[in-house]
Amino acid sequence: MTDAYTPPKVWTWDEENGGTFASTNRPIAGATHESELPVGGHPLQLYSMGTPNGVKVTVMLEELLAAGHAGAEYDAWLIRIGDGTQFGSGFVEINPNSKIPAMVDRSGGKPVRIFESGAILMHLGEKFGAFMSTPENRPELLSWLFWQMGSAPFLGGGFGHFYAYAPEKFKYPIDRYAMETKRQLDVLDRHLADREFMVGGELTIVDFAIWPWYGQCALGRSYDAGEFLDVASYKNVVRWAEMIDARETTRRGRMVNRTAGEPRTQLWERHDASDFDTRTRDKVGDS
């Protein structure tokens, strides 16, 4: 049994003890280097990476375009968080929290920054009057959106970190966060027992927010932990996850800013819809 940890009187940062993705975390904010962000020709400029939080936004943008909202055309620039790009001065200027995704809306007279994935989803939904359900369903929509924003860190930074990425595996944190992840999946499973979508019987920003985290978990794509978490037992979540996964807009949104997996599933940057069909080596990894 490993010796118990006794916290020091004053905590200090040990850069060598962070495990996988240690370079993405540090105890201070602000820029580490000067670096301007590129700007493309579309009204919406997205700076992101194909993590679950990034996928929320790109799936919604592809859904908006598929629904005929031409103003939702966007440039998606890749922010390589493993390389510390999010700590460049340009990115910190639009997101002082140095996390992806972040967006600049240049459709008006003055550029507007939006950071935090939930805020971006709401901004886009209100801007285009789409995927926000009906006024009477708004409290339910907001409740589930805030549920996702508050719950996902237990799945990602909690369970995912200790199960898959921590430098050492310990029973207590894995058990603690596996229990919480399964409780959250049960919350969703009970809610989806008599509902097609999360809110009001129609696709909304809540589905875009929850699916990249819990939908992909239910499909066994998260941390190679599908069997460990027995995700197949959450049949209502699996049904909903498969339905969202089958949409062409989801397939496209998952590709954008994606840097892992099979090369055919990666589109490092997206500047036009044709990029999905005419990918070049500067936009996608070697095939």
Buried (B, 14 or more C-beta within 10 A) or exposed (E): EEEEEEEEEEEEEEEEEBEEEBEBEBEEEEBBEEBEBEEBEBBBBBBBBBBBBBBBBBBBBBBBBBEEBEEBBBBBBBBEBEEBBBBBBBBBBBBBEBBBBBBBBBEEEEEBEBBBBBBBBBBBBEBBEBBBBEEEBEEBBBEBBEBBBEBBBBBBBBBBBBBBBBEEEEEEBBEBBBEBBBEBBEBBBEBBEEEEBBBBEEBBBBBBBBBBBBBBBBBBBBBEBBEEBEBEEBEBBBBBBEBBBEBEBBBBBBBBBBBEEEEEBBBBBBBBEEBBEEBEEEBBBEE
